[in-house]
């Protein structure tokens, strides 16, 4: 399970951000408000939940641990 990601945001859209860490860009789904408030190019730490299905893997991210627990 991926609990946190630390890195810098290289891309953002209404429903996701891309966090680059260790040469890998992780697409992290989040709400539009959180994505818009994320600092482009800035360093972030995201708390995450990896959603696993037989046909896809999705990573959901939150900027506060309390929001992850609520999810």
CHARMM-style PDB file with segment names, atoms N, HN, CA, C and O in Angstrom:
ATOM      1  N   UNK     1       0.849  -1.176   0.000  1.00  0.00      PROA
ATOM      2  CA  UNK     1       0.000   0.000   0.000  1.00  0.00      PROA
ATOM      3  C   UNK     1       0.891   1.233   0.000  1.00  0.00      PROA
ATOM      4  O   UNK     1       1.903   1.267   0.700  1.00  0.00      PROA
ATOM      5  N   UNK     2       0.533   2.223  -0.761  1.00  0.00      PROA
ATOM      6  HN  UNK     2      -0.289   2.196  -1.329  1.00  0.00      PROA
ATOM      7  CA  UNK     2       1.248   3.506  -0.785  1.00  0.00      PROA
ATOM      8  C   UNK     2       0.531   4.436   0.179  1.00  0.00      PROA
ATOM      9  O   UNK     2      -0.611   4.824  -0.065  1.00  0.00      PROA
ATOM     10  N   UNK     3       1.196   4.798   1.278  1.00  0.00      PROA
ATOM     11  HN  UNK     3       2.123   4.483   1.477  1.00  0.00      PROA
ATOM     12  CA  UNK     3       0.547   5.647   2.285  1.00  0.00      PROA
ATOM     13  C   UNK     3       0.795   7.130   2.020  1.00  0.00      PROA
ATOM     14  O   UNK     3      -0.125   7.939   2.139  1.00  0.00      PROA
ATOM     15  N   UNK     4       2.020   7.493   1.664  1.00  0.00      PROA
ATOM     16  HN  UNK     4       2.767   6.836   1.567  1.00  0.00      PROA
ATOM     17  CA  UNK     4       2.314   8.891   1.358  1.00  0.00      PROA
ATOM     18  C   UNK     4       3.204   8.988   0.130  1.00  0.00      PROA
ATOM     19  O   UNK     4       3.951   8.065  -0.196  1.00  0.00      PROA
ATOM     20  N   UNK     5       3.107  10.126  -0.542  1.00  0.00      PROA
ATOM     21  HN  UNK     5       2.500  10.876  -0.277  1.00  0.00      PROA
ATOM     22  CA  UNK     5       4.001  10.479  -1.642  1.00  0.00      PROA
ATOM     23  C   UNK     5       4.569  11.853  -1.330  1.00  0.00      PROA
ATOM     24  O   UNK     5       3.832  12.763  -0.948  1.00  0.00      PROA
ATOM     25  N   UNK     6       5.856  12.003  -1.489  1.00  0.00      PROA
ATOM     26  HN  UNK     6       6.454  11.264  -1.799  1.00  0.00      PROA
ATOM     27  CA  UNK     6       6.491  13.312  -1.359  1.00  0.00      PROA
ATOM     28  C   UNK     6       7.219  13.599  -2.656  1.00  0.00      PROA
ATOM     29  O   UNK     6       7.937  12.748  -3.180  1.00  0.00      PROA
ATOM     30  N   UNK     7       7.033  14.780  -3.160  1.00  0.00      PROA
ATOM     31  HN  UNK     7       6.450  15.472  -2.734  1.00  0.00      PROA
ATOM     32  CA  UNK     7       7.676  15.159  -4.412  1.00  0.00      PROA
ATOM     33  C   UNK     7       7.182  16.513  -4.857  1.00  0.00      PROA
ATOM     34  O   UNK     7       6.729  17.319  -4.044  1.00  0.00      PROA
ATOM     35  N   UNK     8       7.270  16.767  -6.156  1.00  0.00      PROA
ATOM     36  HN  UNK     8       7.638  16.112  -6.817  1.00  0.00      PROA
ATOM     37  CA  UNK     8       6.791  18.050  -6.652  1.00  0.00      PROA
ATOM     38  C   UNK     8       5.703  17.820  -7.696  1.00  0.00      PROA
ATOM     39  O   UNK     8       5.717  16.825  -8.422  1.00  0.00      PROA
ATOM     40  N   UNK     9       4.786  18.734  -7.756  1.00  0.00      PROA
ATOM     41  HN  UNK     9       4.775  19.542  -7.167  1.00  0.00      PROA
ATOM     42  CA  UNK     9       3.673  18.629  -8.694  1.00  0.00      PROA
ATOM     43  C   UNK     9       4.127  19.138 -10.053  1.00  0.00      PROA
ATOM     44  O   UNK     9       4.564  20.281 -10.187  1.00  0.00      PROA
ATOM     45  N   UNK    10       4.020  18.278 -11.056  1.00  0.00      PROA
ATOM     46  HN  UNK    10       3.664  17.350 -10.947  1.00  0.00      PROA
ATOM     47  CA  UNK    10       4.440  18.651 -12.408  1.00  0.00      PROA
ATOM     48  C   UNK    10       3.256  18.925 -13.324  1.00  0.00      PROA
ATOM     49  O   UNK    10       3.427  19.490 -14.405  1.00  0.00      PROA
ATOM     50  N   UNK    11       2.073  18.536 -12.911  1.00  0.00      PROA
ATOM     51  HN  UNK    11       1.933  18.077 -12.033  1.00  0.00      PROA
ATOM     52  CA  UNK    11       0.869  18.753 -13.722  1.00  0.00      PROA
ATOM     53  C   UNK    11      -0.338  18.721 -12.796  1.00  0.00      PROA
ATOM     54  O   UNK    11      -0.341  18.028 -11.779  1.00  0.00      PROA
ATOM     55  N   UNK    12      -1.363  19.483 -13.166  1.00  0.00      PROA
ATOM     56  HN  UNK    12      -1.360  20.046 -13.993  1.00  0.00      PROA
ATOM     57  CA  UNK    12      -2.605  19.420 -12.403  1.00  0.00      PROA
ATOM     58  C   UNK    12      -3.782  19.697 -13.324  1.00  0.00      PROA
ATOM     59  O   UNK    12      -3.667  20.419 -14.314  1.00  0.00      PROA
ATOM     60  N   UNK    13      -4.901  19.112 -12.978  1.00  0.00      PROA
ATOM     61  HN  UNK    13      -4.995  18.525 -12.174  1.00  0.00      PROA
ATOM     62  CA  UNK    13      -6.138  19.265 -13.729  1.00  0.00      PROA
ATOM     63  C   UNK    13      -7.276  19.309 -12.723  1.00  0.00      PROA
ATOM     64  O   UNK    13      -7.033  19.328 -11.517  1.00  0.00      PROA
ATOM     65  N   UNK    14      -8.528  19.325 -13.208  1.00  0.00      PROA
ATOM     66  HN  UNK    14      -8.725  19.310 -14.188  1.00  0.00      PROA
ATOM     67  CA  UNK    14      -9.670  19.415 -12.300  1.00  0.00      PROA
ATOM     68  C   UNK    14      -9.772  18.237 -11.345  1.00  0.00      PROA
ATOM     69  O   UNK    14     -10.202  18.411 -10.205  1.00  0.00      PROA
ATOM     70  N   UNK    15      -9.388  17.047 -11.777  1.00  0.00      PROA
ATOM     71  HN  UNK    15      -9.038  16.905 -12.703  1.00  0.00      PROA
ATOM     72  CA  UNK    15      -9.596  15.870 -10.943  1.00  0.00      PROA
ATOM     73  C   UNK    15      -8.346  15.141 -10.517  1.00  0.00      PROA
ATOM     74  O   UNK    15      -8.438  14.086  -9.890  1.00  0.00      PROA
ATOM     75  N   UNK    16      -7.172  15.672 -10.839  1.00  0.00      PROA
ATOM     76  HN  UNK    16      -7.097  16.529 -11.349  1.00  0.00      PROA
ATOM     77  CA  UNK    16      -5.948  14.964 -10.464  1.00  0.00      PROA
ATOM     78  C   UNK    16      -4.745  15.900 -10.467  1.00  0.00      PROA
ATOM     79  O   UNK    16      -4.789  17.002 -11.014  1.00  0.00      PROA
ATOM     80  N   UNK    17      -3.673  15.431  -9.842  1.00  0.00      PROA
ATOM     81  HN  UNK    17      -3.637  14.536  -9.397  1.00  0.00      PROA
ATOM     82  CA  UNK    17      -2.359  16.060  -9.923  1.00  0.00      PROA
ATOM     83  C   UNK    17      -1.357  14.964 -10.260  1.00  0.00      PROA
ATOM     84  O   UNK    17      -1.598  13.787  -9.991  1.00  0.00      PROA
ATOM     85  N   UNK    18      -0.243  15.354 -10.845  1.00  0.00      PROA
ATOM     86  HN  UNK    18      -0.047  16.310 -11.064  1.00  0.00      PROA
ATOM     87  CA  UNK    18       0.850  14.418 -11.091  1.00  0.00      PROA
ATOM     88  C   UNK    18       1.990  14.809 -10.157  1.00  0.00      PROA
ATOM     89  O   UNK    18       2.500  15.928 -10.210  1.00  0.00      PROA
ATOM     90  N   UNK    19       2.378  13.870  -9.304  1.00  0.00      PROA
ATOM     91  HN  UNK    19       1.964  12.961  -9.261  1.00  0.00      PROA
ATOM     92  CA  UNK    19       3.462  14.089  -8.349  1.00  0.00      PROA
ATOM     93  C   UNK    19       4.671  13.308  -8.832  1.00  0.00      PROA
ATOM     94  O   UNK    19       4.624  12.085  -8.960  1.00  0.00      PROA
ATOM     95  N   UNK    20       5.759  14.030  -9.101  1.00  0.00      PROA
ATOM     96  HN  UNK    20       5.797  15.024  -8.997  1.00  0.00      PROA
ATOM     97  CA  UNK    20       6.981  13.375  -9.547  1.00  0.00      PROA
ATOM     98  C   UNK    20       7.904  13.169  -8.359  1.00  0.00      PROA
ATOM     99  O   UNK    20       8.228  14.104  -7.626  1.00  0.00      PROA
ATOM    100  N   UNK    21       8.316  11.927  -8.189  1.00  0.00      PROA
ATOM    101  HN  UNK    21       8.052  11.168  -8.784  1.00  0.00      PROA
ATOM    102  CA  UNK    21       9.230  11.577  -7.116  1.00  0.00      PROA
ATOM    103  C   UNK    21      10.111  10.426  -7.590  1.00  0.00      PROA
ATOM    104  O   UNK    21       9.610   9.431  -8.115  1.00  0.00      PROA
ATOM    105  N   UNK    22      11.398  10.558  -7.408  1.00  0.00      PROA
ATOM    106  HN  UNK    22      11.805  11.365  -6.982  1.00  0.00      PROA
ATOM    107  CA  UNK    22      12.321   9.507  -7.812  1.00  0.00      PROA
ATOM    108  C   UNK    22      12.282   9.203  -9.307  1.00  0.00      PROA
ATOM    109  O   UNK    22      12.517   8.063  -9.708  1.00  0.00      PROA
ATOM    110  N   UNK    23      11.990  10.200 -10.134  1.00  0.00      PROA
ATOM    111  HN  UNK    23      11.800  11.127  -9.809  1.00  0.00      PROA
ATOM    112  CA  UNK    23      11.951   9.997 -11.572  1.00  0.00      PROA
ATOM    113  C   UNK    23      10.663   9.374 -12.094  1.00  0.00      PROA
ATOM    114  O   UNK    23      10.562   9.074 -13.283  1.00  0.00      PROA
ATOM    115  N   UNK    24       9.686   9.176 -11.227  1.00  0.00      PROA
ATOM    116  HN  UNK    24       9.769   9.419 -10.261  1.00  0.00      PROA
ATOM    117  CA  UNK    24       8.408   8.582 -11.622  1.00  0.00      PROA
ATOM    118  C   UNK    24       7.304   9.593 -11.342  1.00  0.00      PROA
ATOM    119  O   UNK    24       7.277  10.203 -10.273  1.00  0.00      PROA
ATOM    120  N   UNK    25       6.393   9.774 -12.296  1.00  0.00      PROA
ATOM    121  HN  UNK    25       6.416   9.279 -13.165  1.00  0.00      PROA
ATOM    122  CA  UNK    25       5.251  10.664 -12.115  1.00  0.00      PROA
ATOM    123  C   UNK    25       4.023   9.853 -11.759  1.00  0.00      PROA
ATOM    124  O   UNK    25       3.577   9.027 -12.555  1.00  0.00      PROA
ATOM    125  N   UNK    26       3.475  10.071 -10.588  1.00  0.00      PROA
ATOM    126  HN  UNK    26       3.837  10.743  -9.941  1.00  0.00      PROA
ATOM    127  CA  UNK    26       2.282   9.367 -10.121  1.00  0.00      PROA
ATOM    128  C   UNK    26       1.053  10.242 -10.367  1.00  0.00      PROA
ATOM    129  O   UNK    26       1.006  11.385  -9.914  1.00  0.00      PROA
ATOM    130  N   UNK    27       0.061   9.710 -11.080  1.00  0.00      PROA
ATOM    131  HN  UNK    27       0.100   8.780 -11.448  1.00  0.00      PROA
ATOM    132  CA  UNK    27      -1.201  10.408 -11.265  1.00  0.00      PROA
ATOM    133  C   UNK    27      -2.059  10.126 -10.040  1.00  0.00      PROA
ATOM    134  O   UNK    27      -2.419   8.980  -9.770  1.00  0.00      PROA
ATOM    135  N   UNK    28      -2.381  11.177  -9.308  1.00  0.00      PROA
ATOM    136  HN  UNK    28      -2.089  12.108  -9.527  1.00  0.00      PROA
ATOM    137  CA  UNK    28      -3.106  11.048  -8.057  1.00  0.00      PROA
ATOM    138  C   UNK    28      -4.447  11.764  -8.209  1.00  0.00      PROA
ATOM    139  O   UNK    28      -4.493  12.978  -8.409  1.00  0.00      PROA
ATOM    140  N   UNK    29      -5.528  11.009  -8.114  1.00  0.00      PROA
ATOM    141  HN  UNK    29      -5.491  10.023  -7.951  1.00  0.00      PROA
ATOM    142  CA  UNK    29      -6.863  11.591  -8.225  1.00  0.00      PROA
ATOM    143  C   UNK    29      -7.206  12.326  -6.937  1.00  0.00      PROA
ATOM    144  O   UNK    29      -6.960  11.830  -5.837  1.00  0.00      PROA
ATOM    145  N   UNK    30      -7.771  13.500  -7.088  1.00  0.00      PROA
ATOM    146  HN  UNK    30      -7.972  13.903  -7.981  1.00  0.00      PROA
ATOM    147  CA  UNK    30      -8.179  14.317  -5.952  1.00  0.00      PROA
ATOM    148  C   UNK    30      -9.360  15.172  -6.374  1.00  0.00      PROA
ATOM    149  O   UNK    30      -9.737  15.166  -7.546  1.00  0.00      PROA
ATOM    150  N   UNK    31      -9.943  15.896  -5.454  1.00  0.00      PROA
ATOM    151  HN  UNK    31      -9.637  15.900  -4.502  1.00  0.00      PROA
ATOM    152  CA  UNK    31     -11.062  16.745  -5.856  1.00  0.00      PROA
ATOM    153  C   UNK    31     -10.551  17.999  -6.557  1.00  0.00      PROA
ATOM    154  O   UNK    31      -9.384  18.365  -6.415  1.00  0.00      PROA
ATOM    155  N   UNK    32     -11.427  18.651  -7.311  1.00  0.00      PROA
ATOM    156  HN  UNK    32     -12.375  18.353  -7.426  1.00  0.00      PROA
ATOM    157  CA  UNK    32     -11.038  19.806  -8.126  1.00  0.00      PROA
ATOM    158  C   UNK    32     -10.504  20.953  -7.271  1.00  0.00      PROA
ATOM    159  O   UNK    32      -9.563  21.638  -7.672  1.00  0.00      PROA
ATOM    160  N   UNK    33     -11.090  21.164  -6.109  1.00  0.00      PROA
ATOM    161  HN  UNK    33     -11.855  20.607  -5.784  1.00  0.00      PROA
ATOM    162  CA  UNK    33     -10.650  22.253  -5.230  1.00  0.00      PROA
ATOM    163  C   UNK    33      -9.227  22.028  -4.730  1.00  0.00      PROA
ATOM    164  O   UNK    33      -8.411  22.950  -4.718  1.00  0.00      PROA
ATOM    165  N   UNK    34      -8.936  20.791  -4.316  1.00  0.00      PROA
ATOM    166  HN  UNK    34      -9.599  20.042  -4.326  1.00  0.00      PROA
ATOM    167  CA  UNK    34      -7.588  20.470  -3.839  1.00  0.00      PROA
ATOM    168  C   UNK    34      -6.570  20.567  -4.968  1.00  0.00      PROA
ATOM    169  O   UNK    34      -5.460  21.058  -4.764  1.00  0.00      PROA
ATOM    170  N   UNK    35      -6.942  20.103  -6.150  1.00  0.00      PROA
ATOM    171  HN  UNK    35      -7.844  19.704  -6.315  1.00  0.00      PROA
ATOM    172  CA  UNK    35      -6.032  20.173  -7.300  1.00  0.00      PROA
ATOM    173  C   UNK    35      -5.728  21.620  -7.662  1.00  0.00      PROA
ATOM    174  O   UNK    35      -4.582  21.957  -7.958  1.00  0.00      PROA
ATOM    175  N   UNK    36      -6.737  22.471  -7.642  1.00  0.00      PROA
ATOM    176  HN  UNK    36      -7.668  22.197  -7.401  1.00  0.00      PROA
ATOM    177  CA  UNK    36      -6.546  23.884  -7.993  1.00  0.00      PROA
ATOM    178  C   UNK    36      -5.665  24.599  -6.965  1.00  0.00      PROA
ATOM    179  O   UNK    36      -4.928  25.521  -7.316  1.00  0.00      PROA
ATOM    180  N   UNK    37      -5.737  24.182  -5.716  1.00  0.00      PROA
ATOM    181  HN  UNK    37      -6.335  23.433  -5.431  1.00  0.00      PROA
ATOM    182  CA  UNK    37      -4.949  24.808  -4.663  1.00  0.00      PROA
ATOM    183  C   UNK    37      -3.546  24.253  -4.521  1.00  0.00      PROA
ATOM    184  O   UNK    37      -2.737  24.787  -3.763  1.00  0.00      PROA
ATOM    185  N   UNK    38      -3.255  23.190  -5.242  1.00  0.00      PROA
ATOM    186  HN  UNK    38      -3.912  22.756  -5.858  1.00  0.00      PROA
ATOM    187  CA  UNK    38      -1.930  22.564  -5.154  1.00  0.00      PROA
ATOM    188  C   UNK    38      -0.892  23.452  -5.835  1.00  0.00      PROA
ATOM    189  O   UNK    38      -1.145  23.964  -6.925  1.00  0.00      PROA
ATOM    190  N   UNK    39       0.256  23.640  -5.220  1.00  0.00      PROA
ATOM    191  HN  UNK    39       0.461  23.223  -4.335  1.00  0.00      PROA
ATOM    192  CA  UNK    39       1.280  24.515  -5.800  1.00  0.00      PROA
ATOM    193  C   UNK    39       1.999  23.843  -6.969  1.00  0.00      PROA
ATOM    194  O   UNK    39       2.747  22.886  -6.768  1.00  0.00      PROA
ATOM    195  N   UNK    40       1.778  24.335  -8.181  1.00  0.00      PROA
ATOM    196  HN  UNK    40       1.171  25.112  -8.344  1.00  0.00      PROA
ATOM    197  CA  UNK    40       2.455  23.768  -9.358  1.00  0.00      PROA
ATOM    198  C   UNK    40       3.965  23.945  -9.216  1.00  0.00      PROA
ATOM    199  O   UNK    40       4.450  25.053  -8.990  1.00  0.00      PROA
ATOM    200  N   UNK    41       4.693  22.856  -9.347  1.00  0.00      PROA
ATOM    201  HN  UNK    41       4.299  21.955  -9.530  1.00  0.00      PROA
ATOM    202  CA  UNK    41       6.143  22.891  -9.215  1.00  0.00      PROA
ATOM    203  C   UNK    41       6.629  22.883  -7.779  1.00  0.00      PROA
ATOM    204  O   UNK    41       7.828  22.760  -7.528  1.00  0.00      PROA
ATOM    205  N   UNK    42       5.715  23.012  -6.842  1.00  0.00      PROA
ATOM    206  HN  UNK    42       4.741  23.112  -7.046  1.00  0.00      PROA
ATOM    207  CA  UNK    42       6.096  23.055  -5.439  1.00  0.00      PROA
ATOM    208  C   UNK    42       6.173  21.679  -4.811  1.00  0.00      PROA
ATOM    209  O   UNK    42       5.602  20.713  -5.316  1.00  0.00      PROA
ATOM    210  N   UNK    43       6.887  21.608  -3.707  1.00  0.00      PROA
ATOM    211  HN  UNK    43       7.351  22.393  -3.297  1.00  0.00      PROA
ATOM    212  CA  UNK    43       7.024  20.346  -2.989  1.00  0.00      PROA
ATOM    213  C   UNK    43       5.756  20.077  -2.177  1.00  0.00      PROA
ATOM    214  O   UNK    43       5.210  20.979  -1.543  1.00  0.00      PROA
ATOM    215  N   UNK    44       5.302  18.834  -2.205  1.00  0.00      PROA
ATOM    216  HN  UNK    44       5.746  18.101  -2.720  1.00  0.00      PROA
ATOM    217  CA  UNK    44       4.096  18.446  -1.473  1.00  0.00      PROA
ATOM    218  C   UNK    44       4.302  17.087  -0.815  1.00  0.00      PROA
ATOM    219  O   UNK    44       5.191  16.316  -1.178  1.00  0.00      PROA
ATOM    220  N   UNK    45       3.458  16.830   0.154  1.00  0.00      PROA
ATOM    221  HN  UNK    45       2.737  17.456   0.449  1.00  0.00      PROA
ATOM    222  CA  UNK    45       3.347  15.501   0.751  1.00  0.00      PROA
ATOM    223  C   UNK    45       1.870  15.146   0.694  1.00  0.00      PROA
ATOM    224  O   UNK    45       1.028  15.870   1.226  1.00  0.00      PROA
ATOM    225  N   UNK    46       1.561  14.034   0.048  1.00  0.00      PROA
ATOM    226  HN  UNK    46       2.244  13.446  -0.384  1.00  0.00      PROA
ATOM    227  CA  UNK    46       0.181  13.624  -0.158  1.00  0.00      PROA
ATOM    228  C   UNK    46      -0.064  12.296   0.547  1.00  0.00      PROA
ATOM    229  O   UNK    46       0.717  11.354   0.409  1.00  0.00      PROA
ATOM    230  N   UNK    47      -1.149  12.232   1.299  1.00  0.00      PROA
ATOM    231  HN  UNK    47      -1.783  12.997   1.412  1.00  0.00      PROA
ATOM    232  CA  UNK    47      -1.591  10.983   1.913  1.00  0.00      PROA
ATOM    233  C   UNK    47      -2.481  10.280   0.892  1.00  0.00      PROA
ATOM    234  O   UNK    47      -3.333  10.916   0.273  1.00  0.00      PROA
ATOM    235  N   UNK    48      -2.293   8.989   0.713  1.00  0.00      PROA
ATOM    236  HN  UNK    48      -1.600   8.472   1.216  1.00  0.00      PROA
ATOM    237  CA  UNK    48      -2.955   8.332  -0.410  1.00  0.00      PROA
ATOM    238  C   UNK    48      -3.642   7.027  -0.041  1.00  0.00      PROA
ATOM    239  O   UNK    48      -3.367   6.403   0.984  1.00  0.00      PROA
ATOM    240  N   UNK    49      -4.547   6.651  -0.926  1.00  0.00      PROA
ATOM    241  HN  UNK    49      -4.771   7.158  -1.759  1.00  0.00      PROA
ATOM    242  CA  UNK    49      -5.236   5.369  -0.852  1.00  0.00      PROA
ATOM    243  C   UNK    49      -5.151   4.735  -2.229  1.00  0.00      PROA
ATOM    244  O   UNK    49      -5.577   5.335  -3.216  1.00  0.00      PROA
ATOM    245  N   UNK    50      -4.605   3.526  -2.307  1.00  0.00      PROA
ATOM    246  HN  UNK    50      -4.259   3.038  -1.506  1.00  0.00      PROA
ATOM    247  CA  UNK    50      -4.504   2.803  -3.571  1.00  0.00      PROA
ATOM    248  C   UNK    50      -5.733   1.915  -3.713  1.00  0.00      PROA
ATOM    249  O   UNK    50      -5.941   0.986  -2.933  1.00  0.00      PROA
ATOM    250  N   UNK    51      -6.537   2.216  -4.718  1.00  0.00      PROA
ATOM    251  HN  UNK    51      -6.368   2.971  -5.352  1.00  0.00      PROA
ATOM    252  CA  UNK    51      -7.770   1.469  -4.997  1.00  0.00      PROA
ATOM    253  C   UNK    51      -7.446   0.416  -6.047  1.00  0.00      PROA
ATOM    254  O   UNK    51      -7.023   0.757  -7.152  1.00  0.00      PROA
ATOM    255  N   UNK    52      -7.635  -0.846  -5.724  1.00  0.00      PROA
ATOM    256  HN  UNK    52      -7.978  -1.123  -4.827  1.00  0.00      PROA
ATOM    257  CA  UNK    52      -7.262  -1.949  -6.598  1.00  0.00      PROA
ATOM    258  C   UNK    52      -8.504  -2.698  -7.062  1.00  0.00      PROA
ATOM    259  O   UNK    52      -9.315  -3.150  -6.254  1.00  0.00      PROA
ATOM    260  N   UNK    53      -8.634  -2.819  -8.372  1.00  0.00      PROA
ATOM    261  HN  UNK    53      -7.975  -2.451  -9.028  1.00  0.00      PROA
ATOM    262  CA  UNK    53      -9.677  -3.643  -8.987  1.00  0.00      PROA
ATOM    263  C   UNK    53      -8.987  -4.544  -9.990  1.00  0.00      PROA
ATOM    264  O   UNK    53      -7.816  -4.341 -10.311  1.00  0.00      PROA
ATOM    265  N   UNK    54      -9.702  -5.534 -10.485  1.00  0.00      PROA
ATOM    266  HN  UNK    54     -10.653  -5.698 -10.224  1.00  0.00      PROA
ATOM    267  CA  UNK    54      -9.044  -6.455 -11.412  1.00  0.00      PROA
ATOM    268  C   UNK    54      -8.681  -5.790 -12.733  1.00  0.00      PROA
ATOM    269  O   UNK    54      -7.812  -6.289 -13.448  1.00  0.00      PROA
ATOM    270  N   UNK    55      -9.331  -4.665 -13.081  1.00  0.00      PROA
ATOM    271  HN  UNK    55     -10.038  -4.260 -12.500  1.00  0.00      PROA
ATOM    272  CA  UNK    55      -9.052  -4.014 -14.355  1.00  0.00      PROA
ATOM    273  C   UNK    55      -8.362  -2.660 -14.223  1.00  0.00      PROA
ATOM    274  O   UNK    55      -8.078  -2.028 -15.240  1.00  0.00      PROA
ATOM    275  N   UNK    56      -8.079  -2.189 -12.993  1.00  0.00      PROA
ATOM    276  HN  UNK    56      -8.310  -2.702 -12.167  1.00  0.00      PROA
ATOM    277  CA  UNK    56      -7.415  -0.889 -12.848  1.00  0.00      PROA
ATOM    278  C   UNK    56      -6.847  -0.695 -11.450  1.00  0.00      PROA
ATOM    279  O   UNK    56      -7.273  -1.323 -10.480  1.00  0.00      PROA
ATOM    280  N   UNK    57      -5.877   0.191 -11.388  1.00  0.00      PROA
ATOM    281  HN  UNK    57      -5.531   0.701 -12.176  1.00  0.00      PROA
ATOM    282  CA  UNK    57      -5.307   0.676 -10.134  1.00  0.00      PROA
ATOM    283  C   UNK    57      -5.492   2.184 -10.135  1.00  0.00      PROA
ATOM    284  O   UNK    57      -5.123   2.842 -11.108  1.00  0.00      PROA
ATOM    285  N   UNK    58      -6.050   2.746  -9.077  1.00  0.00      PROA
ATOM    286  HN  UNK    58      -6.349   2.211  -8.287  1.00  0.00      PROA
ATOM    287  CA  UNK    58      -6.227   4.185  -8.977  1.00  0.00      PROA
ATOM    288  C   UNK    58      -5.680   4.657  -7.643  1.00  0.00      PROA
ATOM    289  O   UNK    58      -5.909   4.037  -6.605  1.00  0.00      PROA
ATOM    290  N   UNK    59      -4.958   5.758  -7.689  1.00  0.00      PROA
ATOM    291  HN  UNK    59      -4.773   6.261  -8.533  1.00  0.00      PROA
ATOM    292  CA  UNK    59      -4.365   6.326  -6.489  1.00  0.00      PROA
ATOM    293  C   UNK    59      -5.117   7.610  -6.150  1.00  0.00      PROA
ATOM    294  O   UNK    59      -5.125   8.553  -6.941  1.00  0.00      PROA
ATOM    295  N   UNK    60      -5.749   7.647  -4.972  1.00  0.00      PROA
ATOM    296  HN  UNK    60      -5.742   6.881  -4.329  1.00  0.00      PROA
ATOM    297  CA  UNK    60      -6.484   8.819  -4.511  1.00  0.00      PROA
ATOM    298  C   UNK    60      -5.643   9.525  -3.464  1.00  0.00      PROA
ATOM    299  O   UNK    60      -5.075   8.879  -2.583  1.00  0.00      PROA
ATOM    300  N   UNK    61      -5.558  10.841  -3.552  1.00  0.00      PROA
ATOM    301  HN  UNK    61      -6.019  11.365  -4.267  1.00  0.00      PROA
ATOM    302  CA  UNK    61      -4.685  11.578  -2.658  1.00  0.00      PROA
ATOM    303  C   UNK    61      -5.366  12.710  -1.926  1.00  0.00      PROA
ATOM    304  O   UNK    61      -6.343  13.293  -2.396  1.00  0.00      PROA
ATOM    305  N   UNK    62      -4.809  13.008  -0.739  1.00  0.00      PROA
ATOM    306  HN  UNK    62      -4.015  12.535  -0.357  1.00  0.00      PROA
ATOM    307  CA  UNK    62      -5.346  14.035   0.146  1.00  0.00      PROA
ATOM    308  C   UNK    62      -4.175  14.791   0.760  1.00  0.00      PROA
ATOM    309  O   UNK    62      -3.139  14.197   1.060  1.00  0.00      PROA
ATOM    310  N   UNK    63      -4.334  16.082   0.944  1.00  0.00      PROA
ATOM    311  HN  UNK    63      -5.175  16.565   0.700  1.00  0.00      PROA
ATOM    312  CA  UNK    63      -3.256  16.899   1.485  1.00  0.00      PROA
ATOM    313  C   UNK    63      -3.222  16.898   3.004  1.00  0.00      PROA
ATOM    314  O   UNK    63      -2.285  17.423   3.605  1.00  0.00      PROA
ATOM    315  N   UNK    64      -4.242  16.310   3.631  1.00  0.00      PROA
ATOM    316  HN  UNK    64      -5.003  15.884   3.143  1.00  0.00      PROA
ATOM    317  CA  UNK    64      -4.282  16.173   5.088  1.00  0.00      PROA
ATOM    318  C   UNK    64      -4.632  14.731   5.450  1.00  0.00      PROA
ATOM    319  O   UNK    64      -5.464  14.110   4.789  1.00  0.00      PROA
ATOM    320  N   UNK    65      -4.011  14.205   6.479  1.00  0.00      PROA
ATOM    321  HN  UNK    65      -3.335  14.709   7.016  1.00  0.00      PROA
ATOM    322  CA  UNK    65      -4.248  12.828   6.877  1.00  0.00      PROA
ATOM    323  C   UNK    65      -5.692  12.614   7.344  1.00  0.00      PROA
ATOM    324  O   UNK    65      -6.255  11.537   7.150  1.00  0.00      PROA
ATOM    325  N   UNK    66      -6.280  13.626   7.952  1.00  0.00      PROA
ATOM    326  HN  UNK    66      -5.822  14.501   8.110  1.00  0.00      PROA
ATOM    327  CA  UNK    66      -7.662  13.526   8.395  1.00  0.00      PROA
ATOM    328  C   UNK    66      -8.628  13.311   7.239  1.00  0.00      PROA
ATOM    329  O   UNK    66      -9.611  12.584   7.380  1.00  0.00      PROA
ATOM    330  N   UNK    67      -8.358  13.933   6.100  1.00  0.00      PROA
ATOM    331  HN  UNK    67      -7.559  14.524   5.985  1.00  0.00      PROA
ATOM    332  CA  UNK    67      -9.192  13.754   4.920  1.00  0.00      PROA
ATOM    333  C   UNK    67      -9.089  12.323   4.394  1.00  0.00      PROA
ATOM    334  O   UNK    67     -10.077  11.760   3.923  1.00  0.00      PROA
ATOM    335  N   UNK    68      -7.896  11.738   4.475  1.00  0.00      PROA
ATOM    336  HN  UNK    68      -7.093  12.195   4.857  1.00  0.00      PROA
ATOM    337  CA  UNK    68      -7.716  10.341   4.071  1.00  0.00      PROA
ATOM    338  C   UNK    68      -8.526   9.424   4.971  1.00  0.00      PROA
ATOM    339  O   UNK    68      -9.194   8.510   4.488  1.00  0.00      PROA
ATOM    340  N   UNK    69      -8.472   9.658   6.264  1.00  0.00      PROA
ATOM    341  HN  UNK    69      -7.929  10.400   6.657  1.00  0.00      PROA
ATOM    342  CA  UNK    69      -9.232   8.822   7.206  1.00  0.00      PROA
ATOM    343  C   UNK    69     -10.719   8.942   6.974  1.00  0.00      PROA
ATOM    344  O   UNK    69     -11.443   7.957   7.117  1.00  0.00      PROA
ATOM    345  N   UNK    70     -11.196  10.119   6.623  1.00  0.00      PROA
ATOM    346  HN  UNK    70     -10.609  10.919   6.507  1.00  0.00      PROA
ATOM    347  CA  UNK    70     -12.605  10.332   6.338  1.00  0.00      PROA
ATOM    348  C   UNK    70     -13.023   9.589   5.068  1.00  0.00      PROA
ATOM    349  O   UNK    70     -14.138   9.075   4.981  1.00  0.00      PROA
ATOM    350  N   UNK    71     -12.127   9.537   4.095  1.00  0.00      PROA
ATOM    351  HN  UNK    71     -11.222   9.955   4.166  1.00  0.00      PROA
ATOM    352  CA  UNK    71     -12.387   8.821   2.831  1.00  0.00      PROA
ATOM    353  C   UNK    71     -12.571   7.350   3.097  1.00  0.00      PROA
ATOM    354  OT1 UNK    71     -12.798   6.578   2.165  1.00  0.00      PROA
TER     355      UNK     71
END
